[in-house]
Amino acid sequence: MPTRSEILDTLAASQEQVTAYFQRLSPEDLERPCTASGVPGEATWRAKDHLAHLAANERNIQILLRLTLTGETSLPGAPLVR
């Protein structure tokens, strides 16, 4: 099992790779359609859509981790389950 330090190093290296990839893209590359949507009738995803999706997921995971660490059992705004 990896240590906490190894996990943090892996996460940091991955974040650096993703950041470097998107920083190398030109404005045109960021706007160019590149991936078909999985939802019928929706627009093709662009690189900037993928970046926004990754950023939103990262933010949501951080929220979930913070809630878990503080002992919360439900998400803010979610209906209470009794």
Secondary structure, 3 states (H helix, E strand, C coil): CCCHHHHHHHHHHHHHHHHHHHHHCCHHHHHCEEECCCCCCCCCEEHHHHHHHHHHHHHHHHHHHHHHHCCCCCCCCCCCCC
